[in-house]
Each structure stands twice: as structure tokens, then as C-alpha cells.
Amino acid sequence: MKFLVATVFLCASLGAAAQAQAPASKSSSAVKPAASARKASPGAGRTECALSAGLCVTVPAGWQRLGDVFDDLGFVVAEPHPGTEFATWPQLTVAAIDVPPPKNRNGAASSAPSLDALVDIVLTPDGSFTSAETLQRSRLLLNGADAEIVRVQLHDDARKTEAIEAVALIEGDEGLVYSIALRCAPEDFARLEPVFQRAAHSWHIKQDATPSANPAKAKPDSK
């Protein structure tokens, strides 16, 4: 049974978050080249947290928080490019997701899907793109937790657009999976990869956070 996790980890809510911050801008799911070249500044950062989950990472000090997603269990920050649409800015989405175990034919729940299985779902392109090409996939420990990082190139043949997405999936407690995802134009990825790596390696849970009573869930489809 396939889970609709891809819609979560592949930043399906980014457009809505951007529109909430900029009602006058036009909606666009394609990632366009930056209006001007910028240099990453890994030395200047700040901590941003998903309020209900207490999941915190380090993001560049100059990036703008576009808003919260998944009932405050996630957030979106973006690199500002004045004069361009919000949806085209390089964006980083951080979220805590409760992944329910699949059900067998008898309706009983089986074991929760592994990180490998979740990564396979992440490799399925969302509705913004028609195909995805895996560029890199690796397993590692991030702050003592099992994690997988996958980097994919997304293609939209009809509109002749492309994007790079790097996603870190981190095993949390009690069935939670922490997701850190960067999406940007291919020509921006080399410059912004340190931003993604810093966010992934800086993740931590705020000790005084109050767990949400209704964690975001990746729901199974009807098939």
C-alpha cells in the first residue's frame, strides 16, 4: 500500500504558504532561476522551530519565514529575491510527520514503513513535475539518529522547467519522522547545499516543547 508521504516531504504546501504571505503574487509551482547571484553566508544563522513539535534547525539569518504548515508541526523559510514571485524563491521546509503503519488485507496494522520505503515514496514526483531522477542517496547518523538523505532532479517536460530537491528524513521517537527539504533551481544548488547540510546537521528537539495532541499524519491512499 502506497502512502501519500511524497506530498508532505516534497513541499506540497509551499505554494500555499507563499500565497498567504503575498496575496498579490501569482501562483507558480516551477522553480525559476534567481534574479541575481547571491553568496551563501554559512557563518550568519538563526534558529527556527516548528512550534508544536519543538523541531529546531539553523537557517541563514537573511532568509524569510513564509509561515507555518501542518498545524504548526512544520515551517517554510525562503531566500528572498525581490521582484520575483514568492513561489520561485529557494525554499527550505522543516516538518515533523507521524507516519502510520500500513494495514494488511485483514485491516490490521503492520510494522511502520522503514526509512528506505519512505525515501522510495519521496522519489515519486509531486504534481508540479512529471519525472524525477535520483542523483544521490545515502544513509548516515544525524545527531545520533538514523537518517537518509536523497537528492533528486525534478523535470517538467511540458513547461521545460527543472528543480533540485534535497531531502533528509530522520527517525524520531514514537513513529515520528523529521523531514528537512530544500528545493531550488539546479543552478543554485551548489551554492545552497551548505544551507541544507547545516540545517540537517543542526536539527534538535527543544526540551521545553509541548508535544502536539494531533500530530500531522501521512495518510494512506485508497488503493
C-alpha positions in Angstrom: 0.0 0.0 0.0 1.4 3.3 -1.0 1.4 6.3 1.3 0.9 9.9 0.3 4.1 10.9 2.0 5.5 12.5 -1.1 3.0 15.3 -0.9 4.4 16.1 2.6 8.1 15.7 2.0 8.1 17.3 -1.4 6.9 20.6 -0.1 3.3 20.4 -1.4 2.3 23.3 1.0 5.0 25.7 -0.1 2.8 27.5 -2.7 0.0 28.0 -0.1 2.4 29.3 2.5 3.9 31.7 0.0 0.4 32.9 -1.1 -0.6 33.5 2.5 2.3 35.9 2.8 1.9 37.6 -0.6 -1.7 37.6 -1.9 -0.8 39.8 -4.9 1.7 37.3 -6.3 0.8 34.8 -8.9 0.9 31.1 -8.0 3.7 29.2 -9.6 5.0 25.7 -8.8 8.0 25.9 -11.1 11.4 26.9 -9.6 12.9 29.7 -11.7 16.5 31.0 -11.8 17.4 33.5 -9.2 17.1 37.1 -10.3 20.6 37.9 -9.1 23.6 35.9 -8.0 23.9 35.6 -4.2 26.5 34.1 -2.0 25.6 31.8 0.9 26.7 33.0 4.3 27.1 29.9 6.4 28.5 31.9 9.3 25.3 34.0 9.8 22.4 31.9 11.0 19.5 31.8 13.4 17.4 29.0 15.0 13.9 28.4 13.6 11.5 25.9 15.2 8.3 24.1 14.3 6.2 25.3 17.2 4.1 22.3 18.1 6.8 19.7 17.6 9.7 21.6 19.0 11.8 20.6 16.0 14.5 23.3 15.5 17.2 23.8 12.9 19.6 26.5 11.9 18.7 28.6 8.9 20.5 31.6 7.2 19.9 34.8 9.1 18.7 36.6 6.0 16.1 34.0 5.0 12.5 34.9 5.5 10.0 32.7 7.3 7.0 32.4 5.0 4.8 30.7 7.5 3.9 27.5 9.4 2.5 24.4 7.8 0.9 21.1 9.0 -0.8 22.7 12.1 2.4 24.3 13.4 4.3 21.0 13.0 6.4 22.5 10.2 7.5 25.8 8.7 8.9 27.2 5.5 11.7 29.6 5.1 13.0 31.1 1.8 15.8 33.1 0.4 14.3 36.5 -0.6 14.6 37.6 -4.2 12.8 40.9 -4.5 11.0 41.4 -7.7 10.3 37.7 -8.2 7.4 35.5 -7.2 7.5 34.0 -3.7 7.0 30.5 -5.1 10.2 30.8 -7.2 12.4 31.6 -4.2 14.7 28.8 -2.9 12.8 27.3 0.0 13.5 25.1 3.0 10.7 23.1 4.6 11.1 21.5 8.0 8.4 19.3 9.5 7.6 16.5 12.0 5.4 13.9 10.4 3.6 11.0 12.1 3.7 8.1 9.6 1.0 5.4 10.4 1.9 1.8 9.7 0.3 0.2 6.6 -2.6 -2.2 7.0 -2.7 -5.7 5.7 -5.6 -7.2 3.8 -7.3 -8.1 7.1 -7.2 -4.4 8.1 -4.7 -5.0 10.9 -1.8 -2.6 11.2 1.7 -4.0 10.3 5.1 -2.5 11.1 5.8 1.1 10.3 7.5 1.7 6.9 11.2 1.9 7.0 13.3 5.0 6.0 14.2 3.1 2.8 10.5 2.8 2.0 9.8 6.4 2.8 12.7 7.5 0.6 11.2 5.4 -2.3 8.0 7.4 -1.9 9.9 10.7 -1.8 11.4 9.8 -5.2 7.9 9.9 -6.7 7.5 13.4 -8.2 4.6 15.5 -6.9 2.0 17.2 -9.1 4.4 20.1 -10.0 6.7 17.9 -12.1 6.4 14.9 -14.4 9.5 12.9 -13.6 12.3 12.6 -11.0 15.9 11.5 -11.4 17.8 10.3 -8.4 21.2 12.0 -8.2 22.4 10.8 -4.8 21.2 8.7 -1.9 22.9 8.0 1.4 22.4 6.7 4.9 24.1 8.4 7.9 23.6 9.4 11.5 22.4 13.0 12.2 22.9 13.9 15.8 22.8 10.3 16.8 19.6 9.4 14.8 19.3 7.2 11.8 18.7 9.2 8.7 18.7 9.1 4.9 19.4 11.9 2.5 18.3 11.8 -1.1 18.9 14.4 -3.8 16.7 14.3 -6.9 16.4 16.4 -10.1 12.7 17.1 -10.9 11.6 17.7 -14.5 8.5 19.1 -16.1 8.7 18.2 -19.8 5.7 20.3 -20.9 7.0 23.6 -19.3 10.7 22.8 -19.8 11.4 23.5 -16.1 13.6 21.8 -13.6 14.4 21.9 -9.9 16.7 20.2 -7.5 15.3 18.8 -4.2 17.4 17.5 -1.3 15.5 15.8 1.5 16.8 14.5 4.8 14.5 12.0 6.6 15.4 11.4 10.2 13.9 8.8 12.5 12.3 10.3 15.6 10.6 8.9 18.7 7.2 7.2 18.7 6.9 6.8 15.0 7.7 10.4 14.1 9.8 11.2 11.1 11.6 14.5 10.8 11.8 16.0 7.3 14.2 18.7 6.1 13.8 19.6 2.4 15.5 22.1 0.2 14.1 22.9 -3.3 15.8 25.3 -5.6 16.8 25.8 -9.3 19.6 23.5 -10.4 22.0 26.4 -10.9 21.5 27.4 -7.3 22.1 24.0 -5.7 25.9 24.1 -5.3 25.6 27.5 -3.6 22.7 26.4 -1.3 23.8 22.9 -0.4 25.7 24.2 2.6 22.4 25.7 3.8 20.7 22.3 3.6 23.6 20.4 5.2 23.8 22.9 8.1 20.0 22.6 8.7 20.1 18.8 8.6 23.1 18.5 10.9 21.7 21.1 13.4 18.3 19.5 14.0 17.3 19.1 17.6 14.2 18.9 19.8 13.5 21.9 22.0 13.4 20.4 25.6 10.5 22.6 26.8 8.4 21.9 23.7 4.8 20.6 24.3 4.0 17.7 22.1 1.0 18.2 19.8 -2.1 16.3 20.7 -2.9 15.9 17.0 0.4 15.3 15.1 0.4 15.7 11.3 -0.1 12.3 9.7 0.8 10.9 6.3 -2.4 9.2 5.3 -2.6 6.1 3.2 -4.3 6.4 -0.1 -7.5 4.5 -1.0 -5.8 1.9 -3.1 
